[in-house]
């Protein structure tokens, strides 16, 4: 009974703490975004720093070497990618009204073919209303995007500083956090934390590699098919690969749109679908098994629900961190089933 009372009390504390963290994070969402960006980058860079430490470099010198290497790589990547992406973006924005006009013309053609069917007419009217609404809101969206750019620039400037201190004081942070744990429970909690750290760290680092490979393959395939804005669509496909199961569907929508409006051919759609099918087959059966050393074995339904729920609550970062959070909850539930928490309670 005392253990059940303590467990119920801990549950209430955890729920209240979670609600408080969410409220503070929402109120300080730009600061939270900068912190999360820095945390993820530090998470990705820590293995490189640890590797250099193993080569007899101090941690400070290891971080400096990693920063210099990243600066060089970023410089060359920026010199190549930024002009390409910028030119395609600048060409795409003025062309959007033309694409909307083509889409409406295509809709009128479809309406003419199915004019007698009330369901098709209703569907067409709804689609055209949505298109007009999106076009009318483009100015507002552009203003919001411009406002967010200011905060993103602030994040880009501040993030490297935060990353440096996170990497430099990593061990001190861990020691300080461990100091708040009761002595009898410390080893068990640290062991569980190491499991979660290995699972989440492996996923984040692996997903960056997978997304980059998908973006490169998609851009190359769309270039070969002569689809408009291949690099922009390829990068979008790489970002969409973060989403489990539905990412491939979302990734194919823009290329299908641009391909059909350009070629007006069902064959063009088939080519795009085949290319993305091959790319995501390679991703699922070749790239991921090589990149991810350990499968998370998450329930597909639970994964989708987590992505939707955290995405709605926390936006972009909710989508990015949904799977790591699900993996952490899975490890916590396994520890609960093994009786680890019960053992902790009985030690008090």
Secondary structure by P-SEA (a helix, b strand, c coil): caaaaaaaaaaaaaaaaaaaaaaaaaaaaaaaaaaaaaaaaaaaaaaaaaaaaaacccaaaaaaaaaaaaaaaaaaaaaccaaaaaaaaaaaaaaaaaaaaaaaaaaaaaaaaacccaaaaaaaaaaaaaaaaaaaaaaaaaaaaaaaaaaaaaaaaaaaaaaaaaaaaaaaaaaaaaaaccccaaaaaaaaaaaaaaaaaaaaaaaaaaaaaaaaaaaaaaaaacccaaaaaaaaaaaacccccaaaaaaaaaaaaaaaaacccaaaaaaaaaaaaaaaaaaacccccccccccccccaaaaaaaaaaaaaaccaaaaaaaaaaaaaaaaaaaaaaaaaaaaaaaac
